[in-house]
Amino acid sequence: MGNEPAPPRPLKGLLLARAALSQALGVPADMIQEDGRMGEIPGWDSVGHLSVVVALEDLSGLRLSLFELRALTSVRAIIDLLRSKGLA
């Protein structure tokens, strides 16, 4: 009664994803939406993707496998990865 745990929220993950994308692509963080995808966010193409991965690793302290970095084709995928690593 009032002690129920709050439902999980991806806010920390979304903020980290926005920060990495903004830093890597030079896009204002508030323009990056949770449903954004590679190819839709300005600069997030195959070349920009490498910058996104580097920024995400720098900001999170993670080292991503080739499999993981290939799967990061959307903001949601980044949040899901961060959650799986305990960072969201």
Order of alpha helices (4+ residues) and beta strands (2+ residues): alpha-alpha-alpha-alpha
